[in-house]
Amino acid sequence: MNLIDDLKSGKYPVIAAPLAGYVDPPLVSILLELGAQYMIYPFISSEGLIKRSIYRNQVAGKLKAWRETMHDGWNHFQLFGRDQSIMAEAAIILEKEENADAIDLNMGCSVKKVWKAESGSSLLKTPEIALNIVESVIEAVDIPVTLKTRTGWSREDENGFWLIRESAKLGIAAVTLHPRRGKDQWNSDAIWDEIKQIVSEVDVPIIGNGDIKSPSDTVKMLNQTGCNGVMIGRASTGNPWIFPRCQSLIHDGFDMPEPSAVERIDICILHIERLVQFRGEDIGIRESRKHVGRYLKGLPIASKIRKEIVLFNTLNEVRNKLIEYKHYLQQLNSENTNEIIK
């Protein structure tokens, strides 16, 4: 597996976005089993990797678990930071010690605490500094370096376009463009024509990102923009099936059906079990709460079930409640079917 080769050869890969707090080995194992191919480990602090031994040891443990989960898959690790020399040094560690296949540079995150560190999309306010980081990391490692960014910082600039064009000259391997301004966070529509624009301007694989909510959206983005692949973030939370469904529609023209309520609950239970196995029961159960709501979204009495589950502290309690809920939905479906027959 090689993401860069697949982007260049017209395979139109569908990539799981590096969502901090969501994309981890338990979720990755499920994504792989459902047929997803590429995902990026999110949001490694370059400063933490270089300056804080406790953080570095924690990251090393998490990346070891990631590699074991990926087996022979593509190990693509994302870095963020502002200091070009520290970013380069951190990239070398990921390449030499953590067996990275590629490094992704985060210049698109629009979380306020990242802005305070003048990282993520905040770098688009100083595009020359951003470009220096790109150049330093490319020169420091022998593996592909990719970039994830936005069109600009505000409506008054297109610094992201400039950064992409200049990064292409330096040898960036691929770019993911989220066509919103950093300052807007997610409070505006993604402008897909901006992806189309940059595709026409650079000879580098472009991955489109933003407002993909369904397999049909994926095909629309590919057709409208000419991009080489797509990345899905928020729409994949509680919905790991979106990746094989998108791939099926792109490659086979077959629109796979959405998962049933029973399938959603079964995978939700499996996800929680793996979180507990990976993080321990206390932390695993607490972390699972944000996932449960996503898996159950739109199902009957889902709000009531979520409110009950957040009070539980053990795997058995959560699992038993979800199994009970599944049986309730099966009974409800059976009664509705009988009513239709009558």
N, C-alpha and C positions, 0 to 999 in steps of 0.2 A: 504494500500500500504506500502510495506517495501522493499527497494532496496536490502538490505543485504539478506533477505530471498529469494527474487527472483533470486539473483545471485547464492545462494547455491542450489536452487531447480531445476536448469536447465531451467529456463524461458528465459534465454539469453536476458536480457533487453538491449534496445538501449537508450543511455543516451545523453542528450544535454550537451556538454562541457561548463564549466563556462567561457564563452568568455566575458571579461570585455568590456563594451561599446556596447554590443549586447544583451546579455541575461538579460532582464528586464521584469517587469510585462506586458507591452504591447505585447512583443513577446511571453512570456509564455502563455498568454491567447490564442493566436493563435495556438501555439503548442498543447495545451490541446484540443482545438476544433478540430484540425486535427487528434488527436489520440495519440500524444506523452504522455509518462507517467512520465519520470524522467528527471529532470534538476537540476543543482546545481547553487545556487546564487554565483556569482563570486567575488572573490578578495576583501575581507574585510581586511583592515589594522588593525593588532592587536595593533600596536602603536597608531594609530588614535583612536581606540575604547577605549583605556585606558587613553590616555593622552590629547585628544582634545575633549572637550565637544560638540563643534559645529559639528564635524565629527560624534561623537556618536549619536547625535540627528538626523542628516541626515540619518545615517544608520538605526536607529530605524524606521524612517518614511518609508524608502524604504522596509525594511523587513516586516513592517505591510502591505504595499500594496502587497508585494509578497505573504504573507500568505493568504490574502483575495482573491488573484487571484488563488492560489492553492486549495482553499477550504479545503477539507480533504486530500489533497495530501501530498507528502513527502517533508518536509522542510529540505533541505540539504544545509548548508552554508559553504562557503570556506574562510579560514583564510590564511593570509601570514604574515611573520615576521621572525625575527632572534633570539629574546630573549625568552628563554624557559619559564620563569616565566610570562612574558607579554602574550605570546601565551596561556598559561594555563589559566590566568585570563580572557583573551578575550573569550576563549572557554566556561568558566563558564557563562559569560554574555549571550552568544548566547543560551546556554542551559536553563538557569534559567529565563532570561528576554525576550528572543526572541523565545522561544518554538521550538528550533531546534530539529529535529529528528536525525540528524547526523552532524558531523563536518568534513570537508575535509581540509587537510593540503596541501597547494600549495608549492611543491618543484620541480616544473617543468617549471615555467614560464621563458621564455628567452627574455623578453623585457629588453632593456639596462638600463632603469631607475630603474627597479627592481634589476638588477645586482648591480647597484651603492649602493643600500641599503643592499647588500649582502644577498638578499632573493631569493625566487624562485629557479631556477635551480642552481644559484650561491652557494647555500648551499651544493651542491654535491662536491664542492672543500674542504669542511670540514664536511665529513659525520658523524663524532662523534657529532658535534653540532646539525646536523639534527636529529640524533637519540635521543639526549637528549630532543629535542622539542617533538618528537613523544611520548616519554615516559612520559613527563610532562603533555601533553594534555590528554593522555589516563588515567592517574591517576587522573586527575582533574575532569573529567565528567563521568556521568553514561550512556551516549548515545554512539552509535558507532562512532569511529573515522576512517576515511579513508585517504588515501595518494595518491596524484598525483605527479608522478615524471618521470624522464628520466633515461636512462641506465647509464649515467655518465656525468661528466662535459666535458671531452675531449676524443679523441680517445685513449688516453693513460691510461684511467682508466675505471673501471666498478663499480664505487662507488654506483650507483643506485641499482645494484644487491645486493651489501652488505647491503645497507639500507633496502631494501625490506625483505631480509632474517632475519635481526635482528629485524625489526618491527613486523614481523610475530611472533617472539618469545614473543614479548611484548603484543600481542593481537590486532594488527591492524585488523579492520573488513573487509577491502577490499583495493586493490591497483589498481590504474590506471597507466599503464606503457605506456609512449610515447617513442618508441624505437629509439630515436635519442639522440645525445649528446647535452647538454645544450649550449655549445659553438657554435655548428653548427646552432643554432636557427632552421630554417626550410629549410636550404640550403643543404639538403641531403635526400636520400630516407629513409623512416622508415623501419627498419629491423625487419620484423615480426617474424623471427626465434628467436629473443631475447625475445619476449613475450612467445613463446613456451618454451624457456629455463627456464624462471622463473616460468611458470606454473608447470613444472616438479619438481621444487625445493622446493616449499612452499605449505602448506595446507591452503591457503587463497584465496578467490575469486580474480581473476585477470580480470581487464577490459582492453581490448585492445584499443589503440588509435593511430591514425596516418595514413594518406594516405587512408582513407575511403572516397570514392567519389561517391559511388553508392550502391544500395542494393546488387548487386552481390559481391562487395568488402566486404561487411559485412559478407556474408556467407563464402567467401573465408578466411577471417581472423579467423572466428570461427573454420572452418575445419582445417586450417593450424596450428593454435596455440593451440587449446583446451581451449581458454580463456572462461570465464564465462559470459561475456557481452562485449559490445562495446560502445565506446564514440565517438561522431562525433562533430567536431568543425567547421573549416573553410568551409567545404563543405555544411554546413547547413545554411550559411548566404545567405539570399534571396531565400532559398530553404527549408522551414519548412516541406514540404511534404516528405523529405527524411526519416523522422522518421517512419511514418506509412507505407511507402513503404518498408523500411527495415524489420519492424516487420511482414508485410504481407509475405514477401519472406521467412523469418526465420521460421515462425510458420505455414503458410498455403501453402508454395511453390508457391504462386501466385505473379508474378511480376507486380505490379500495374503500369499502364501507367504513364508517366510523365505528369505533369499538362500542360494544354493548355496555350497559350499566354493570353487568356481572364482570365483564373483562376489566373495566375500570377499577372496580373494587378489588378484584384479585391482584392486579398489578400494584395497586395502592398498598395492600397488605404485604406483598413481596418487598416493595420499596422500604416500608417501615422495618421489616425484619432485617433487611440488609443494613439499614442505617444503625439499628441497634447492635448488630454484629460488628460493624465498623467503628462506631463511636461509643459503645456501651449503652446500657439501658437508659440511664438518666439523661444524658445528652441526646442520644438517639431519639427518644420519645419527644423531647422538647423541640428538636429540629424537625421532626416529622409533621408537626402541627401545621406548618406553612404549606406542606405538600398535600395534606389531606384535603384542605379546602379547595385546592386546584383540581384534584382528581374528582371530587364530588360535585363540582360546579355545574349547576343546571339540573341536577337530579332532584326528584321529589323529596321534600323535607330535609334537604341537605344542610340547611342552616341549623336546624334542630340537632342533627347528628354531630355537626362540627362543634356546637356549643357543649355537647356532652363529652366529646372526645378530649377537648382541651383540659378537662378536669382530671383526666386519667394520667397516671404516672408509670404504668407498667405495660409491657408489650401485650401480655395476656388480656388486659382490660380493653386495650385499643383493638386488638385482633378480634376478640369476641363481639364487641360492639359492631365492627364492620361486617362480620359474618352474619350477625343478626339482621343488620340493615340490608345485606344482600338478599337474605331469605325474604324479607319484607318486600323488596322490589320484585323478586320473582313471583311472589304471591299476587302482588298488585298487577303485574303483567298478565298472569294467568286469569285473573278475574276480568280484566279488560278484554282479553281475547275471547273469553266465554260470552261476555256481553255482546261482542260484535257478532259472534256466531248465532246467538239467539235472535 
